[in-house]
Amino acid sequence: MNPTRRSFVYAAFVSILATASCFGLTLPVKAQALTPAEAQQIATDAYVYGYSLITTEVTRVQMSNVPKIQGFTAPMGQFINVPRYPPADYRGVSAPNADTLYSVAWLDLAEPQVFSHPDMGDRFYLFELTDLWMSDLPSSPSKRTAGGKAASYLFTGPDWKGTVPKGMKHIPVATRYLVILGRTYADGKDEDYKIVNGLQTQLSIVPLSAAGKPYSPVALPVNPNPGFSMTDKPQTVIIDMGTEGYFNLMAKLMAGAAPPPAEDAPILGRMAKIGIVPGKPFELSKLDPAIQAALKDLPQVALKKIEASQEIVGKTVNGWIVWSGLGAYGTDYMKRAVVAAFGWPANRQEDAVYPKTEVDSTGQKLSGANKYTLTFAKGETPPVNGFWSITMYMIDGGWWFVPNALNKFTVSPRDNPKPNADGSLTLYFQNESPGPDKEANWLPAPKGDFVPMMRMYWPKEMPPSIIDGSWKPPAVVKVN
């Protein structure tokens, strides 16, 4: 996957609309003479194409259409700062993190916004920037891209023209809305939490017109009827929209907040054949009755197709599933849809890679009824510029931390694990303690099925590297 961000050209989108007849956009739906099967294929492809856009928009509204900061929601332009790692009984977002503290904010770029962070020192941090199409901007501020010094960034929407103030780095965004998903490393100790919390309080978002002036954010009025549930999971919300509701929201967004990139012209032309046109209402009732029948269960059909395509986002290496090429999708709409459904929004691989496994070296399911080891040969621990860890999750309607006497959810170099005599490093995945002398190397497992997830922040790009496959995670080995 090309590591550079795909080029979004707003002017080209306008050109697409201006030359719509080239793609059949002005032709009556009946004039296309489509068979029901052809119409269903176009509609399915259109559904997949828009899945990341709709998922991100639903998530944006659910997280920002609120009167004040509360839990993991906040009004537009205000940071949600998570002060501690989640406790063992947390049941919010599946596969919670116990390495970095989150700072999240949604921005409306109808007016340019200025984001500033303090001096982060040598601490790992990443402020992932994701637009409405779920594209992760390659210039996302991080230890990798910007070092640790204090900095200010100017975020502008697709139609902005103006002068960038001195001292600000300009990051143009292809859509009106943007989410900052910040992560700052914390070692889990009270003293370090206090330091990171202090950094979080210094994160700032102000409109460009208020830069350098006293500013207090004011929450926008809450929309009491956003058009969908504010509490159901995005996937449920999307299914409940039905075919017509889904394509109408998609057409509205493409004509305003999320103009498609020029490279999407071919699929826009195909979509127009069944009446899906940016800025125009999609009316299922105007289609041929046979086509209406073919699209009756489209949401369910399309989602099953997305679910069945999960293998395209990565490969299996020694039992570990390694996702790659995320954040920049080009015209690989299915890969983008899979990530939207099962890993929204996803970092670029240059920033983080998260291998996970559910099986041992023989392909058998991992279970706390057994004992396992994971051994890195001497000098072959995960190659990263940032840091690595492995988090243990039990499977119970999601992936959750495993309650244990040590209150230990991860194992990483910060535990000071003891190497073997030959310099290799063995980690223990099991329910019971392997003994006091090995507890630094122990990742407590549940009694039932479990999933270890390896987090590799800022992985090395030169060999050995997980990015090019020159480094591979070793298999988990059953020892009893």
C-alpha positions in Angstrom: 0.0 0.0 0.0 1.4 3.4 -1.0 2.5 5.0 2.3 1.6 8.5 1.1 -1.9 9.8 1.7 -4.2 9.4 -1.3 -4.7 12.7 -3.0 -8.1 14.3 -2.4 -8.8 17.0 -4.9 -11.9 19.0 -4.1 -11.8 20.9 -7.4 -11.8 17.6 -9.2 -14.9 16.6 -7.4 -16.6 19.7 -8.6 -15.5 18.8 -12.1 -17.0 15.3 -11.7 -20.4 16.9 -11.0 -20.0 19.4 -13.8 -19.3 16.6 -16.3 -21.8 14.2 -14.8 -23.2 13.2 -18.1 -19.9 11.4 -18.9 -20.9 8.9 -16.2 -24.6 8.8 -16.9 -25.5 10.9 -13.9 -28.2 12.8 -15.8 -29.9 9.8 -17.3 -33.2 8.6 -15.9 -32.8 5.4 -13.8 -35.1 3.4 -16.1 -33.0 4.3 -19.1 -30.1 2.4 -17.8 -31.9 -0.9 -18.5 -30.2 -2.7 -15.6 -31.1 -6.3 -14.7 -31.9 -6.8 -11.0 -28.6 -8.7 -10.6 -26.7 -5.8 -12.1 -28.4 -3.3 -9.9 -27.8 -5.4 -6.8 -24.1 -5.6 -7.6 -23.8 -1.8 -8.1 -25.8 -1.2 -4.9 -23.6 -3.6 -2.9 -20.4 -2.0 -4.2 -21.9 1.4 -3.3 -22.7 0.2 0.2 -19.2 -1.0 0.7 -17.8 2.2 -0.8 -19.7 4.3 1.7 -19.3 2.2 4.8 -16.3 4.0 6.3 -18.0 7.4 5.6 -21.2 6.4 7.3 -19.4 4.7 10.2 -17.3 7.7 10.9 -20.2 10.1 10.7 -22.3 8.1 13.1 -19.4 7.9 15.5 -18.8 11.6 15.2 -22.4 12.5 16.0 -22.7 10.0 18.9 -19.4 11.3 20.4 -19.9 15.1 19.9 -23.7 15.8 19.9 -23.6 16.4 23.7 -23.9 19.4 25.9 -20.7 18.8 28.0 -17.7 16.6 28.4 -18.9 13.3 30.0 -17.3 9.9 29.8 -16.0 9.3 26.3 -18.1 12.1 24.7 -17.5 15.8 24.4 -18.8 18.8 22.4 -17.2 19.6 19.1 -13.8 21.2 19.5 -13.2 20.0 23.1 -10.8 17.2 24.3 -11.9 14.1 26.1 -8.9 13.3 28.3 -8.8 9.8 29.8 -6.9 10.1 33.1 -6.2 6.4 33.9 -6.2 3.0 32.2 -9.6 1.2 32.4 -10.2 -1.1 35.4 -10.5 -4.8 35.1 -14.3 -4.7 34.9 -14.4 -2.1 32.1 -17.0 -3.0 29.4 -17.0 0.1 27.2 -14.9 -0.3 24.1 -13.7 -3.8 23.2 -9.9 -4.5 23.4 -9.1 -1.6 25.7 -5.6 -0.1 25.9 -3.2 -0.3 28.9 -0.2 1.4 27.4 -1.3 5.0 26.4 -3.8 7.5 27.8 -6.3 8.8 25.2 -7.1 12.4 24.3 -9.9 12.6 21.7 -11.5 15.6 20.0 -13.8 16.1 17.0 -13.2 19.3 15.0 -15.5 21.2 12.6 -13.3 22.8 10.0 -16.0 25.1 8.7 -13.6 27.5 10.3 -9.9 26.5 10.4 -8.8 25.2 13.8 -5.5 25.5 15.6 -4.3 22.5 17.6 -1.4 22.9 20.0 0.4 20.4 22.3 3.2 21.1 24.9 6.7 19.8 24.9 6.3 16.0 25.2 10.0 15.4 25.9 11.2 11.8 25.1 7.8 10.4 25.8 6.0 8.5 23.0 2.9 10.2 21.7 0.7 10.1 18.7 -2.2 12.4 17.7 -3.8 10.3 14.9 -5.8 12.5 12.5 -8.7 10.8 10.7 -11.1 12.4 8.3 -14.7 11.4 7.5 -13.6 8.9 4.9 -11.5 7.2 7.6 -8.3 8.2 5.9 -5.5 8.5 8.5 -3.4 11.6 7.6 0.3 10.8 7.1 1.3 14.1 8.8 -0.4 13.2 12.1 1.7 14.8 14.9 3.7 12.2 16.7 7.1 11.4 18.1 7.9 9.8 14.7 6.9 12.8 12.6 7.6 15.7 14.7 9.9 14.8 17.6 8.9 16.0 21.1 8.9 19.8 21.1 5.8 21.9 21.6 4.0 22.6 18.3 1.0 24.2 16.8 -0.9 22.9 13.7 -3.5 24.6 11.5 -6.2 22.3 10.2 -8.2 23.5 7.3 -11.2 22.1 5.4 -11.3 21.3 1.6 -12.3 24.7 0.3 -10.1 26.9 2.5 -8.0 29.6 1.0 -5.9 31.9 3.3 -2.6 32.6 4.8 -1.0 30.2 7.3 0.2 32.2 10.4 3.9 32.0 11.2 4.9 29.3 13.6 2.0 26.9 12.6 2.3 23.8 10.5 -0.5 23.6 7.9 -2.4 20.3 7.6 -5.1 20.5 4.9 -8.0 18.0 5.5 -10.2 16.6 2.7 -13.4 16.7 4.7 -15.2 19.2 6.9 -14.9 17.1 10.1 -11.7 15.6 11.6 -11.1 13.5 14.7 -7.9 13.7 16.7 -7.3 10.4 18.5 -4.4 11.1 20.8 -2.3 8.6 22.7 0.3 9.4 25.2 2.5 6.8 26.9 2.1 6.2 30.6 3.7 3.5 32.7 0.7 2.9 34.9 2.2 4.3 38.1 0.5 7.2 39.9 3.5 9.5 39.5 3.5 9.0 35.8 -0.2 9.4 35.5 0.1 12.8 37.1 2.8 13.9 34.6 0.7 12.7 31.6 -2.5 14.3 33.0 -0.5 17.6 33.2 0.4 17.2 29.5 -3.3 16.5 28.6 -4.5 19.7 30.3 -2.2 21.6 28.0 -3.7 20.3 24.8 -5.5 23.1 23.0 -8.0 23.6 20.2 -9.0 27.1 19.2 -10.6 28.6 16.0 -8.1 30.4 13.8 -9.9 33.7 14.5 -9.2 33.2 18.3 -5.6 32.2 18.0 -3.4 34.1 20.4 -6.4 35.5 22.2 -8.3 34.4 25.4 -10.7 31.7 24.4 -13.3 29.5 26.1 -15.1 26.9 24.1 -18.8 27.1 23.9 -20.8 23.9 23.1 -23.1 24.0 20.2 -26.8 23.3 20.9 -27.5 19.6 21.0 -29.5 18.3 18.1 -32.4 16.4 19.8 -33.1 14.4 16.6 -29.9 13.5 14.8 -31.8 10.9 12.7 -30.5 7.8 14.5 -29.8 6.4 18.0 -27.2 8.1 20.1 -26.5 5.0 22.1 -26.7 1.9 19.8 -23.5 0.6 18.4 -22.6 2.2 15.0 -23.0 -1.1 13.2 -26.6 -1.5 14.6 -27.4 2.1 13.7 -26.2 1.6 10.1 -28.3 -1.5 9.6 -31.4 0.2 11.0 -31.0 3.0 8.4 -32.1 0.5 5.7 -31.1 0.9 2.1 -32.8 4.3 1.4 -31.6 5.9 4.6 -28.1 4.8 4.2 -27.7 6.1 0.6 -29.5 9.3 1.4 -27.0 10.1 4.2 -24.2 9.1 2.0 -25.4 11.4 -0.9 -25.8 14.3 1.5 -22.3 13.9 3.0 -20.6 13.6 -0.4 -22.3 16.8 -1.6 -21.1 18.7 1.5 -18.9 17.6 4.4 -17.1 14.8 2.5 -16.5 15.4 -1.2 -15.2 12.3 -2.9 -11.6 12.3 -4.3 -11.1 12.4 -8.0 -10.0 8.8 -8.1 -13.5 7.7 -7.1 -15.1 9.0 -10.4 -15.6 5.4 -11.8 -17.6 4.2 -8.9 -19.6 7.4 -8.7 -20.6 6.8 -12.3 -21.7 3.3 -11.6 -23.7 4.4 -8.5 -25.5 7.0 -10.6 -27.0 4.3 -12.7 -29.3 3.3 -9.8 -29.9 6.9 -8.6 -27.1 7.4 -6.0 -25.9 10.9 -6.8 -24.1 13.4 -4.4 -26.6 16.0 -3.3 -29.7 14.2 -4.7 -32.3 12.2 -2.8 -32.2 8.4 -3.3 -35.7 7.2 -3.8 -36.0 3.4 -3.8 -39.6 3.6 -4.9 -38.6 5.1 -8.2 -36.6 2.0 -9.2 -38.1 -0.9 -11.2 -40.1 -3.2 -8.8 -37.8 -6.1 -9.6 -34.8 -4.0 -8.7 -36.5 -2.8 -5.5 -37.0 -6.4 -4.6 -33.3 -7.2 -5.3 -32.2 -4.4 -2.9 -34.7 -5.3 -0.1 -32.1 -6.9 2.1 -29.1 -5.0 0.8 -27.7 -3.9 4.2 -27.6 -7.4 5.5 -26.1 -8.8 2.2 -23.5 -6.1 2.1 -22.5 -6.5 5.7 -22.1 -10.2 5.3 -19.8 -9.6 2.4 -17.7 -7.2 4.5 -17.6 -9.8 7.3 -16.5 -12.5 4.8 -13.6 -10.3 3.5 -11.7 -9.8 6.8 -8.7 -11.8 5.5 -7.9 -9.1 3.0 -6.6 -6.7 5.6 -3.7 -8.8 6.6 -2.0 -12.2 6.8 -1.4 -14.9 9.3 2.2 -15.3 10.5 3.0 -18.1 13.0 -0.6 -18.0 14.1 -0.6 -14.2 14.5 -2.9 -12.1 12.4 -1.0 -9.1 11.2 -3.0 -6.3 9.6 -1.1 -4.1 7.2 -1.5 -1.1 4.9 -4.2 0.6 7.0 -5.1 4.2 7.0 -4.4 4.8 3.3 -6.8 2.8 1.1 -6.9 4.4 -2.3 -9.7 2.6 -4.2 -9.5 -0.5 -2.1 -13.0 0.2 -0.8 -13.6 -3.3 0.7 -10.4 -3.2 2.8 -11.5 0.2 4.1 -15.0 -1.1 4.9 -13.6 -4.1 6.8 -11.5 -1.8 8.9 -14.5 0.5 9.5 -16.5 -2.5 10.7 -13.9 -4.2 12.8 -11.1 -1.8 13.7 -12.3 1.8 13.3 -10.4 3.9 12.6 -6.9 2.2 12.5 -3.4 3.6 12.6 -1.0 3.7 9.7 1.5 0.9 10.0 4.3 3.4 10.3 2.8 4.4 13.6 1.5 1.2 15.1 0.9 -2.5 14.2 -1.2 -4.8 16.4 -0.7 -8.5 15.8 -3.1 -10.8 17.6 -3.6 -14.5 17.9 -6.2 -17.0 19.0 -4.3 -20.2 18.3 -1.1 -21.9 19.4 1.7 -23.3 17.2 -0.5 -26.3 16.3 -3.5 -24.2 15.4 -5.5 -25.1 18.5 -7.5 -22.4 20.3 -5.8 -20.7 23.2 -7.4 -21.6 26.5 -6.6 -20.8 30.1 -7.0 -24.5 30.8 -3.5 -24.9 29.4 -0.1 -23.3 29.9 1.8 -21.5 27.0 5.1 -19.8 26.4 6.1 -17.2 23.9 9.9 -17.0 23.3 11.8 -14.3 21.6 15.3 -15.4 20.5 18.2 -13.2 21.7 18.0 -9.8 20.1 14.7 -10.6 18.4 12.1 -8.9 20.6 9.6 -6.8 18.6 11.7 -4.2 16.7 10.3 -0.8 17.4 11.4 2.8 17.8 8.6 3.5 20.3 7.7 0.6 22.5 6.0 -2.8 22.5 3.7 -4.7 24.8 1.3 -7.7 24.8 -2.2 -7.3 26.3 -4.2 -10.3 27.4 -8.0 -10.3 26.6 -10.6 -12.8 27.6 -13.4 -13.4 25.1 -16.9 -12.6 26.5 -19.0 -10.8 23.9 -15.9 -8.7 23.2 -12.3 -8.6 24.3 -11.8 -7.6 27.9 -9.1 -7.3 30.5 -8.5 -10.4 32.7 -9.1 -9.7 36.4 -6.1 -11.0 38.4 -4.4 -10.6 41.8 -1.6 -8.5 40.3 -4.0 -6.2 38.4 -1.7 -6.9 35.4 -3.2 -6.7 32.0 0.0 -6.4 29.9 3.6 -7.6 29.8 6.3 -5.4 28.3 9.8 -4.2 28.9 8.5 -1.9 31.7 7.9 -5.0 33.8 11.6 -5.8 33.6 11.1 -9.3 32.4 14.0 -11.7 33.1 15.9 -13.1 30.1 17.0 -16.7 29.9 20.6 -17.7 30.3 21.2 -17.6 26.5 19.7 -14.1 26.2 16.3 -15.2 24.8 13.2 -14.0 26.5 10.3 -16.3 27.5 6.9 -15.0 28.4 4.2 -17.1 30.2 0.6 -17.1 29.2 -1.4 -19.1 31.8 -4.1 -18.7 34.5 -2.0 -19.5 37.5 1.3 -17.9 38.5 4.4 -19.6 37.1 6.1 -18.7 40.4 7.3 -15.5 42.1 10.6 -15.6 40.2 8.8 -15.6 36.8 5.9 -13.2 37.5 7.7 -10.3 35.7 7.4 -12.5 32.5 3.8 -13.6 33.2 0.7 -12.4 31.4 -2.3 -13.7 33.5 -4.8 -15.6 31.4 -8.5 -16.3 32.1 -9.7 -19.9 32.6 -11.5 -19.8 29.3 -10.5 -18.8 25.7 -8.2 -15.8 25.3 -6.5 -13.5 22.8 -3.1 -12.0 23.3 -2.6 -8.7 21.3 0.9 -7.4 20.6 1.1 -3.6 20.3 4.1 -2.3 18.4 4.3 1.5 18.4 6.4 3.2 15.8 7.7 -0.1 14.4 11.1 -0.1 12.6 10.8 0.2 8.8 14.2 -1.2 8.0 14.9 -4.9 8.5 14.2 -6.5 10.8 10.7 -5.1 10.5 7.2 -6.4 10.8 6.2 -3.9 8.1 8.2 -5.7 5.4 7.9 -9.1 6.9 11.6 -9.5 7.8 10.6 -9.9 11.5 7.9 -12.3 12.4 6.2 -12.8 15.8 7.1 -16.3 17.2 4.3 -18.8 17.7 2.6 -19.3 21.0 3.6 -22.8 22.3 1.5 -25.1 24.5 3.7 -26.6 27.3 1.3 -29.0 29.0 
